[in-house]
Amino acid sequence: MATINTQFRNFKEPTKDQLLRNYFSLPPLPTLDTSGSEKDGSLPVDRVEINAVLSLADGQEDSYAGKLYLLPPYLAFTSHDRKSVRFTVPLCVIRRVERLNSRTGVFALSLLVWHGMKIIVQLMGLRPTADLFCAYLRDALKKELQRGQMKAMKSFVRTCYSEYLIPASSHVADNEREDGSLIPEDGPSPMGEKTFLGGLGLKFKFPGDAKKLREASKTKLWANYLRSHGRNLTLLRYPQCTRLVQVGLPNRLRGEIWETLSGSLYLRFANPGLYEQVLKDNAGRTSTSTEEIEKDLNRSLPEYAAYQSDEGISTLRRVLTAYSFKNPELGYCQAMNILTAALLIYMSEEQAFWLLEVLCDRLLPGYYSPSMHGTLLDQRVFESLVHKCLPIIHDHFQDVDVQLSVASLPWFLSLYINSMPLIFAFRIVDCFFCMGPKVLFQVGLAILKINGEALLQIQDDGGFINLMRDYFTSLGDSAHPRSSDPRTRAITRFQELLLVAFREFSVITEETILSERQRFRSEIIHGIESFSKRSAVRNLRTLGRFDKEQAGKVYDALYNAIYVEPPPATALPPITSGDEPVERHETRIGLKTFRVFLSEIATWARDETIVSNGFQERVDREVAEHELIDRLFYFWDFSNRGALSFQDIVTGLDVIIFSDLMEAIEWFFSLHDKNKDGFLTKDEVLQLSESLLFIFRYEVGDAYLGAVSRFMTNAFEYGDEMLHQSSNPDEKLQEAPQIGSNQPYLNLATFRMVVLADELLESFFETDLAASFHFDPLPDPQTQQGKGGFLGGLLSTFVTDDSKKMFNKFSDEVGKTIGKHQVVHRPSIGKTKALQEPKAWESLLSPSQKSVAVSASTPSLRTSSSTASLATVTSESSLSSAKVPHLLQAATAATRERRAFAIDEAKDDDEADGDDAGAEDDAGVMDEVDAFLQAHDSGLTEADQEAAKELLTASPMK
């Protein structure tokens, strides 16, 4: 059966907080903490923002106007154009905060960070606003000091290569070979033992020719930038940073810059040792995910030397296994192996583990999930962008029935790693981490435009794929081989690709992508859910007496319940030996979700009240809680798993919905026969009566109450008589034998006779029980307008659910005050419309039996409730849309088979001849995107610039 993916249920539009977190590459923001604020006199730490102007104390950069955010435990800034300048720094890296004494009266702060860099921030706004921001900043810094994160800084930064690239007393960049390895130095290192993290490339070489990639020149340029703009946790992203990323990152620095730009560095800093702990806690454990991982290990970049050895394969296995156990709901999905294998070339296991977390959770949500809903959505967005930007190509594809996703889906799923030579794919990945997911769309559109003429000649999918394969193979060739200008001939096809992507398609922004995703999200969700429902119904072992349409309605009700009350986190699979088969789990729901599900389909499992208060008339619904519902949950748990599957629910409902009178009576009897011995004890008879009272609790009149009362009296009277006859068939006793409340007392035949003796109970079991189940979706409680119902209509049109609840509560209080508040419970059965007096009780015993039997005293009804904490086991599903089988086949073929490109072969070059050779290439490297800085405006007037420069020499206030 297909898994009902609860992660897909949360596939919604991102909130403002999520968008802010994504923009600043932040981990999940903690909930606001106001505890202790009154005790120590500090203000509650809040998330605040203020307009500000950013400057650097050394004066090397222009000042930029923007907005400063305090998002404890982080401080963030962005320029007004949201692309020129940005930084995100943990509060624990701030070593000193001083207010500057400015002659112009500007309220300015000087922030001294860990690496000795001084940041000057002018707080723009009213003085009280600036004072309040400073108060919040002060309290946040105090809390961070109490947490002890500042003490962890020294050991953490030693894991970053940039600390050894730019130590205080030497310049490691001058001691680096062309292939990125370090030339040994005489004497002890100023940083002590080198403990920085690195990837498999340190041992197995990095892809490509280091000299042709100009590694030494790139390293020097980055060293100069990091000296003046911070590094790792204190990195400031000025326009030159993006410029250097577009040129390409040096091999040894690539992993650190990736995790810094993506924000996974903050996760690694906040969770020291978690990766090793996950591996330790799950040592020897196997699951469906680990089986799939083993199948794909040897298909992960097999052309790279590290993955032809046990060391590389073991490293990849550990990272994928650790992530599958940390996120069991997602586990392991297609293309994760390709992506992780690529990351491990430049990153350590722990670095790759946290970056994989950020990719799956924030940067590419839904890409690496069983349903691939994120990938399918972005494919639909990409098709829309092709239609808008390249209409001729789009129309030609429509005419010849060529599926764009056949080629583009693997591009997005593997970040072009599985399609291009690695040295070029990693350049795109560099830009992806720096500028966000829009890069994938810009590069894809550029590929289609550059090959536009050839694409108009293709007639089928095969021709499309072959054309793209030939183009990617030639990315290292000259884009203008016949040009007479040597500089023009030196431009490669890959450089042309980046130029077209970032210049001609610069109109594709993050806002464009978000807007298009919002436009097509519901279409993708509907397609995937339709396919999922068909798969789930088709994979049922038995439908019973349901048809497929009815089973689909049951699935819809189950879907809604899971959406309202998601099952708890998936329990880890049991530890098994390598020889034992691993069971493929299906989605199961716990007791809380089952209560919601039953309230969707059974009238007696929910409390419905019609509320009128003079302003409105509405229907309120609440999920009922009773022992009968809990008993039904465990009764349908046929496999004793403590959770129900879709098959369990269909099988259980089949008995109720399609049973006749005798079958319904027998089912209700078995439901309360706890030990399944064919007898009910006295306690169980009372519990059965209580279940009937629960079902009839809101019926009009006392007719049903009287029916239950007669049932109890007859059950105990006849039960005592049957017990007397079975124990002493030939003797007449004056007293019935005494038995315990937990001893066998009433059998099925006697129970059936007692039920059939009452007309209401007989009607209930014959028709009303089955009729109380409705599988059509419940309409949302609508506010019905009556006299003066204008407020109700206005309410339902404009306000949110929370606001409606507040208004309903207020209007109810007003209605009570004016005497117009009325609450009426809607009956579950609803047969009796008028008040009816209960019938007089008539004994079922003959006169001769009455003379012998003495009725046992009827104990009072007692109520009990049982709750259970149930784990829900989920696994990989086959959710998809109507085009999913076709798309998945294309993705499978693309991600599991990757061509080896000769240009990626790692070469062992000689050491650099000296600084002069690298210096000649420095200018060439920077010329690739020389016009980049001209597109960035600081947002300040000349007067503002002068005021900012004056602060560079201002002294702190005493």
N, C-alpha and C positions, 0 to 999 in steps of 0.2 A: 504494500500500500504506500502511496506517496505520502511523504511527511508534510504536515501542515507547519510551515516555517513561521515561527512567531517573530523572527527578525524581519521577515517580509511584512508582517502586520504593522510594523512601526515605520514602514517606508512612506514617510510623510514629508511635507514641506519643512525645510529647516527653520527653526525659530531664530529670532534676532540674536539671542545668546549664542546659538550654535554658529551662526554666520560670523559673529564677532570672534568666537573661539577659532574658527577655521582661518579667518583672515590673519590673526596673529599667531597661528600655529600653536595654539595652547592646548594642553590636556583638558579634560572635563573640568569646568569651573566648580569649586566646592560650594556647598550651600552656605548661606550667610550665617555667621556665628556671632550671636549677640550675648552669649553667656559670659558672665564675668565682667561685663562692661561697667556695671554699677559698682562692683566690689573694688576695682582698681582705679575707678574714676576715668577710664578711657572711653572714647567713643566706639560704638559698634563698628567693626570693620565692614565697609560697604564697597560697592563697585561704583566709582565716581569718575567723571571725566571733566576736562577743562580745556579751553583753547590755550595754545601755547606756541612759542617760537623756540626752535631747537638750534643750538650752536655747539661747536666743539671749541675747547679752550685753546687749541693750537692754531685756530684760524685757518686751517687748510681747506675747510669746506664752507660753502655758503650757508647762511641761515635759512631755515625753512619754517613756514607757518603751518600749523597743523593742530592736532588734538592729542592731549596726553590722557591716558587711561590708567587708573589704579584698579587692577584686577587681582586682588590678593590671591596668591603670593607673587604676583607679577606686576611689573610696570611696563607699559607699552606706549608707543607713539607712532602716529602716522601723519604724513603731510596731507594737505587738503585734497590734492589730486589722487591720493591713495596709491601712488605708484613710484614717487620719487624717493622718499625716505621712510624707513620703517625700522623699528626695533622692538624687541621683546626681551626683557631681562628679568630674571628672578630677583626678588627684593634682597635675597641673601648676598648678592654680589655687590651691593651698595655699601661702601665702607664709611662714607661720611657725607652728610648733607649740610650745606651752609647757605644762608641767605646772603646775597651780594648787595653791597652798598653802591647803588647806582645814582649818578648825578641827575639822571633824567626821571628818577622816581619810579622806575620800572620794578615790579615785584619779580625778582629773579632768584633761582636756586642753582647752586653748584653741586653736582652729584659726582663724587669720586668713586669709581667702580674698582673691581678687584684687580684689573690689569693696569691700574694707575692712570687710566684715561679719565679726563674731567669733562662731564657733559653739563652744559649751561642751558637752563630752561627758563624762559620768560613766561610767567602765568598771566594770560591776558583775560581781563574781566574785572569785575568789581572787587574791591579789597576784601569784603567779607567772604566772597566765593573763594578767593585765593587762600585766605586764612583757614577756611574749612577744609580745603583740599590738603593743605599742609598738616592739619590736625589728623586727618585720615591717614596720610602717609606716615606720620610719626607713630601712630598706634599700630599700623601694619608692620612697620619695621621692628617695633617692640615684640610683637607676636612672633615674627620670624626669628628674632634672637632667642626667644624662649623655646622655639622648636628645635634649635640646635643645628639648623641647616648650614649656618655659616661655618661651623666646625668641619663639615664634610667637604667644603670647597677644595681644600688643598689636595686631598687624596683624589678627588674626582678629576680635577683638571689635569692631573698627571696621566690620565688615560687618553688624553687628546694629543694628537701629533703636533698640533699647532704650538703647543707649549715648548716642544723641542725645536720646532722650526724657528721660533722667535724667542729664545731665552734672553735674559737681561744682559748677559756678558758676552755673547757670541752670536754669530749669524750662521745657523745650520744650512741655510739656503746656499751659501757659498761652498758648503762641503757636501753637495749632493751630486750624484752621478746622473747621466742622461736617463738611465732606466729608473730613476727615483730612489735607488738605494743610497745609504749614507756612507761617506768615506770615513773610516775610523779616525778618531782624534787621539792625540797623545795627551795623557793626563786625565784626571777624573772629570766627569761631566758635571757642570754646575747644577744640574737637576738631579744628580745622583743616578740611581739605576733607572734605565729606560723601561717604563711600564706602559707605554702608549699602546692602544689597541690598533690592530690592522687586520686585513683580510688575507685570503689565500694567495693573492697576487704577490705578497712579500716573499713567498717561497716558490711559487710556480710561475712567476713573472706575470706582468700585466699584458693584456691584449695589445697588439699593434707595435709599431716601431717607435721607440721613445724619441729618437732624433727627429723623425718626420713629424711627430706630434709636438715637438718643441717643448718637452717637459721642463727643461731647465729654465727656459724663459718664463713659462707660466708660473713656475714655483717662485721665481724672484718677484714677479708682479704681485702675486698673492701675499708674499711675505711683506712687501711694502704696504699693501693695503691693510693687512691685519695688525701691523705695528701701530697704525694711527686710528684704526676704527674698531679695535677690540677683536676678540676671537672666542670661539666656542660659546660659552654662556653670556658673554658680553658683546657679541657681534652686533654692529650697527650696519644696517643695509642702506647705503647711499647709492646713487645711480651707477657709480663705478663698480659696485658689487655685481649688479645685474649684467653690466657690460663684460666683466671678467667671466661670469658664468656662461654667457653666450659664446665666448671664445673657447671655453672648455676648461674643466678643472684638472689640475695635476693629479696623477694617479694616487700618490700617497695621501693627499689631502682630500680626495674625493669623498671617502666615506664619512669623514667628520663634517664636511660642508653639507652633505646630504642630510645627516641627522640634525644639523643645526637649522637648516632652512625648513625642514619638514616639521620640526618640533619634537621629534622622538628623543632628542637629547634631554629635554626636560623630563620625559618619562623615565629615562634611564637614571637621571640624577635623583628623581623622587622615589625610585624603587630599587635601591641597591641590593643586589643578591637575589632578586626575585626569580630571574631566569634560572640560576643554578638550583634554587629551591623547587621550582616546578619540575625540573628534570629529576631531582632526588625523590620527590614525593610520588612520582609516577613511574619510577624505575620498574621495568618488567611488566608494565601494564600494556595491554593491547586493546584495540578497538577497530571499528570499521575504518576510521581515518588512518590508523597506522598501517592497515592492510593496503589501502590505496597509496599511501606514501611509498611503501616498499615497491609497488609496481612501477612508480614513476621516477624512482631515484636514478636509474640508469638512462633515463630519457632527458635528463636535465643538463643542457649544454654539454653533450658528450664530447664535443670537439675540444673543449678546454682541458688542459693537462690535469688540473686538480681533480676533475670528476672522472678521470681514468684511474684514480688511486683510491685506496680504502680511506685515507685521511679525508679527502674531499667529500666522499660519499657519506662518511660518518658525520662530518660537520653538518652537511645538509640535512641528514636524517634527524639529528638532535634539534635543530632549529624548528623544522616542520612539526616534529612530534611535540615539542614543548608548546608551540602555539596551538596545536589541536587540543591539548589538554587545558590550556588556559582559557580558550574560547570553545568549549565543547559543542555549543549550539552551531557554530560555523564549522568547527573541525578542520578538515582539509578539503580544498576544492581545486578544481581544474586550473592550471596555469600558475598556481602558487609555487610549484617546484621551479619553473623557469625563472620567475621573479626573484625568489629567494636565492637560487644559485647565482644569479647575476649580482645580487647585493653582497654575497659572501666573498666575491673576488676583491672587494674594496673594504669590507667591514668585518669586524669580529662577530662571533655568534651572538653575543648579547646585543650588539648594535643592530644586527640584522633582525633579531627577534622583535625589538621595540619598533623599528621602522616598518616591519610587516604589520604590526598592530596599528600603526598610524595609517598605513595604506588601506587596510581593510575597513577600518572604522571611520576614518574622516576624509582622506583624500579621494578614495574611490569606493564609496559605500555601495554595497550591493554587487560589486564586480566579482568578488570571489565568494559567492554564496551558492547554495544548491540551486536556487532559481535563476541566478545571474541577472536579477532584475535591474541592477545598476548598469550593467553592460548593455542590456537590451534597450533601456531607456536612452542611453547615450548614442546608441546606434540610430534610434529614431530621430534624435536631435541632430546627428550628423547628416542624415538624409535630408532633413529639413534645411540645414545650412547649405548643403550642396544645391538644393533646389533654388535657394535664394541667391547664392553667390555664383554658381556655375549652372545656370538653367539649361544651356545647350547640352552639356554632358548628362544632366539629369534626364532630360527628355529623350536623349538617345538610349540611355539605359532602360527607360520605360518601353521604348519601341522594340528593342531587341530582347527584352525580358532578362536583363542582367541584374543580379542581386548585388548591390553595393556592399552589403554586409559580408559577402563571401570573403572578401579581402580585408575590409576595414575592421571586422570584429577581432581577428587576431592582432591587428595593430594596437587596438585599444587594450585588449586583454593582457598583452605582454609588454605594453609600453614600447612597442616597436623592437623589442629585444629579439624576438623570434623571427623577425622579417629582414632586418638590416644587418650588415656587419657590426660586430659589437662596438668597435671604436666610434661608429657614428650613432648607434642606438644609445650609447651612454651619454653622448652630447645632448640628445633629446631628453634623456632622463635628468640630466643636469638642469635643463631649462624647466622641466616639469616640476621639480622640487622648488625651484626659485619662483616661478610665475604661476603655478597652479595647473589644474586640469585643462584649462583653455588651450594649452600648448598642444595637446593631443589633437584637438580639432583644427588648429591653425596649420599644423604640419600635414594632417590628412588632406585638407583643402589644397595646400600648396603642391602636394604630390599629384593630385588630380589635375590641377591647372597646368603644371609643367608638362604633363603627359597628355594634355588635352587633345592634340591632333591625332595621336595614336589611339586614344580611347574611342574616338569617333569612328574608328575602323573596325573595332572588335564586334563580334556577333554573338558571343556566348560567354558563359562564366569561365570556361577554360582559357579562352583568349585573354580575358581580364587578368586572371591569376598569372599567366605566363608573362604578360607585359610587365606587371609589377615586379615579378621575380627578376627579370632582366634589368629593370631600372635600378633596383636595390643593389644588384651586383656591380653596377657601373658608377656608384656614388663617389668613388675615389677618382674617377676620370675627370678630365677637363671639361668644363661646361661649354667652352668656346675654343675648341682645338684649332680652328682655322684662322683665329685672330692673329694679326701681325703684332699686336701689343703683348709683350711677354707677361705683363701684370694681369692682363685679361685672360691669357692662356692659363695662368696659374690658378684661376678661380675654379674650384672643383664643383661637381654637381651637388655635393652636399652643402657647400657654402651657398650655392644658388638656392637650394631648398630652404635654408634658414632665412635667407634674405627675402624670399617671396612670402614665407610664413609670417615673419614678424613685421614686415612692412605693408604688404598688400592686404594681409588679413588681420591687421592690427585692430580693425573694427570689431573683431570677435573678442568680447570682453567677458569677465566672469559674470557680469549682470546679464549679458546675452545668454550665456549657458543656463543660468538659473531660471531665466524667463522661459526658455524653450523646454527645460525639464518640467517646469510647472505646467506647461501647455500639454505635454504628452504623458504625464505621469498616470493619470486615470486610465488612459487608453492601454498603457502597458500593464497596469495592475489588473484590469479587466481581462485582458488576453491571457495573462499568466494564471489567474484564478480559474478561468474557464477550462484551461488545459489541465490544471491541477485537479479540479473537481472530476473531470472525465476520467483522469488517471486513477484517482482514489476509488471511484465507483467501479471502474473496470477491474481493479486489482483486489476487490473484496473476494474472499473465499466463497461466500454465499450471500445472496441477497434475501434469502428467505422468501417471504410472500410480497416483498416490496418490488416495485418496478424501478427502473433506473431513474426516472424522473422524481419519484418519491425519495429514493436514496440520495439524490442530489439535493433535495430540500433539507434532509437531515444534515447533510454536509454543510449547507449554508448556515443552519442554526448553530452547528458546532463551530464554524468559522467565526460567527458573531460572538459567541461566548469566549473564544480564545482571544479575540480582539479586546473585549471588555475586561476580561480577567485572564491575562496571559499566564500560562503555566510557569511554575518555578524553573530556575536554571536546570539544565539537563544534568542528570546524575551521571557520574563517570561509569563506564562499563566495568564489569568485574574483571579482576586479574585472571588471565587464562594462560595456559601454556601455549607454546608455539604450534603444537600439533592439533589443538582443539579449534574447530571452526568458530569464528566470531559471528554472533548473531547480528543480523541487520535489524535495527530497531525501527519502530514506527512511532508516530506521534501519539502520546497518551496524555490525558488530562487528569488533573487532580480533583479533589473533592470541591474546592472552591469554584473551579471552572465548571464542574458538573452542575452545581447549584444554579449557576447563571444559565447554562445550557437548558436545564429542565424548566427553568422559569420562562424560557423562550417558547417552549412547545406545549407545556401543561398548564392549564388554567389554575389548578389548585397549588402549583408550585410558586406562585407569585401573589403578592398582595397588591390589588388594584383598588384605588380609592378615587371616587369622583368628588372633587373639592369645589365648592362654590362659596364665594365670599362677598358677593355684591359687585365686584370689579370684573371677575372672570370665572369661568368654569373650566376645570382642567382635570386630566386623569394623571394621577401619580402612581408609579409602579416601583415596587421594591421586591428584591429576591427574598423568598421565604426560607426560613431555616427550621428544620424539624427532623426528628429522628427517622421518620419515614423516608425522607430524601437521602439521608446518610445510609440507611439500610438498603435502599435501592441501588446506591452506588456500589456497595460491596457485593450485593447480590449479582450484579452484572459483571463483576470482576472475575470472569471465568478462569483466567490464568493465574489468579492470586498474585498479581503484580502490584497491587496498591494503586493502580491507575487504569483508566479505561482507554481502549483504542476505538477507532471508528467502527471496526468490525464488532467489538463488544457491544457498542451502542445499538447498531443495526440489529444484531441478534436479539438483544434484550427488548427493543421496541417491537420487534416482529411478534413476540409472544403476546404482548398487550393489545396491539392494534388489531390483529387478525384472529383473536381467540373468540370462541363462542362462550355461552354462559358457563358451562361446566369447566371449561379450560381457564376462564378468568377467575372463577372461585378457587380452583386448584392453585393457580399462580399466586393469588393473594395469600393463600394458606402457606405455601412454600416460602414466600417472602418472609414470613414471620416465624417459620420453623427453623430456629437457629442451628440445631444440630442435625437436621435432616433425618429424623427418625420416624417421621410420619405422625407425630403427635405434637400438639401444642401444650405447653405447661400453663398453669394459671397465670403466671407473669406474662407469658406470650399472648394469652387471650386478652389480658388488659392492654398490652402494647398494640395489639391488632385493633381493639376498640378505640384506643387513642388515635391511631392512624385514620380510622374512619371519621372521628370527630374533627381531625385536622383538615381532611378533605372537605367536610361539610360545614366548616367553621363560619362561613359567611352566607349560608343559604337563608332565604327568607322564611320566617316562621320557625316553629319547633318541630315540624314533621320529621326532619332528618335526625334531630336530636332525640326525638322519641323512638325512631327506628333503631338507633344505636343503643338506647337504653333497653329496649325490648330484646335486642340481640344479646346484650350482656346477661340479662336475667335468664333468658332461655338457654344460653350457652352454659352457664353455671348450673342451672337446674337439671338440664338434660345430661350434662357431663357427670354430675354426681350420680344420676340414675344409671348411666351406662357403666360407671365405675363400680357401682354396687352390684349390678347384674353380672359383670364379668368376674368379680371376686367371689360372690356367693350366689350362684345361679339357682340353688334349690332351697335357700333359707330366706326367711323374711326377717330383716333387721330393722330395728327402730332408728338406727343412726347410720349415716353413710360413713365409710371408712375415711379416716383422716390421712391426707397426703401432703407432702411439702409443696411449696409454691413453684419449685423447679423440677417437679416430677411429671412424667407423661400424664396428660389429663384429657385432651380432646383430640379425636382423630379426624381425618378428612371427611369421612362419611357423615359424622355428626355435625361437623362445621357446615357442610353443604346443606344438610337438612335445616339447620337453624337459619341460614341465609335465605333459603327458598320459602321459609315460613313468613317472610316479611316482603310485602309488595315493593316498597321503596328500594330495599337492598337488592332484591332480584333485578329490578330495572337498572340499578346502578351497575351491577356486574354484567348485565346483558348488553347494554348500549352506552350508558353514561360514562363509564370508565374509558372506553376507547374513544368516545366523542370528546373527551376533555383534552385530547392531544391534537394540536393544530400545527402544521408544518409551514404554513405560509408566514412570511416575515411579519412581525408585529409592527403596526404603524407607530411612528413616533408620537408620544403624547402631545396632541395639538391643543393649543389654547382656544377654547370655543368662546366666541363673542356672544354676549347676551346684552342686556340693557347696560349701558355704560361700558361696553366692551372695547372701547377705543384704545384704552391703555393696553389691553391684552393683545390686540392686533399690532400695535406699535412695538410692543415688547418682542413678539415673535419675529418681527421683521428686522430689527436693528441690533439687539443686544446679544451678548454671548450667553452660554449656558450658565456660567457662574453668576452673571448679572440677573438672569431669569430666576435663579434660585433665591437670590437676595430679594428680588421684587416679590416673588411668591410668598416668601416669609413675611415681608412687610405687609402685603395686602391681606394675608391671613390674620395678622394681628389687628389690622384696621377692621376687618370683617367681624372679628370677635367683639371688638369694642362697640360696633353699631348693631350687633345681634344678627348678622346675616351670614355668619360662617357656618357651613354645614359640610360634613364629611360622610359619605355613603360608601360602604364597601361593596364592590361588585361581586356577586356570587360566582362560585366556580362551576356549578352545574347549571343553575338558573332555570330549573324546571318549575319550581313553585314560585309563582308571581305574587300570590296573595298569602296572607297569614293563614296557617292551618293548625288546628289543634292536633296534638299527637293522639293516635289511637290508643284505646285502653289495652293494657297488656293481657294477653290470653296465653295460658300455659300450654306448652306442647305435650305435656304428659297426660295420660288417661287418668280417670279418677282412681283406678286401682294403683297406678304408679305414684300418684300424689300421696296416697295414704302411707306408702312405704318410704318414699324419699323425703329427706329433710334437706332443704336447700342450704348450701353452705353460704356463710356470710360473704358478701361481695366486698373485697378490699377496695379502698379508695383508689381512684386513678392516680397514677404517678407519672411524671414526665422525666425524661432523661435525654441527654444529647451527647453525641459522640463526635469528636472531631479528630482528624488525622492530618499529619503533615506528609504530603505525598510528593515524591519526586517525579518529574515528567521526563521521559527519555525521548529525545529527538535524534534524528539522524539525517543523512543526506536524502534529499527528495529530488523529484524530477519536475519541479515547477517550471513552467515556461509558458510562452505565448503560442499563438497559432503557428508562428514560424520557428518555434524553438527547436524542433528536431533537426531541421535543416541547418540552423545556426550553430547548434551544438556539434553537429558532425563537422562543420567547417572549422570550428574552434579546436575540436579534438585533433583533427589532422594537422592544424597549424601549430599547436602548442607542443605536440609530441614529436614532430619531425622538423628539425631545423637544419638548414644547409650550413655547411662549414665554409666560411669565407677566408680566402688566403690572406687577405689584408689584416685579419685579426691575429695572425700567428705571432706569438711573443718572441722577440728576438733579443739575444744576449749581446748587446753592443758594448763597445769599449767605453771607458770612462770619458767624461767630457774633457776636451783639450784645454779648457780654461774658460774664463769669464767672457773673453772676447767673442768666441763663437756664439755664445748665447745672447750677447748684447746685440749682435747684428739682427737677431730675430725678434727682439723685443718690440721694435717699431712695427714690424709686420704683423705681429700678433694683435696689437692694439688697433691697427688700421682696419681690421675686419668689420668692426662696428663703430667706426670713428664718429659717426653722426648721432650716436645714441644719446649723449648727454644733452644735445640741443633740444631734445623733446621734453625736457623736464624744467618746470618753472617752480621757483621757490615759493611763490605766492606772496612775496613781500615787496613793498615799494622801496625806493632808494633811501628814504628817510628811515624806514624800518630796518634796512640793512645796516645803516650807520649806527642806529641804536644798538643793534645786536653786536656789532664790532666793538662798541664802547664797553660792553659787558665782559669782553675777553680779558681786559686788564683791570676789571673792578676788583676791589678787595672785599673780603667777607665782613659782614656787619659785626660789631662788637656786642 
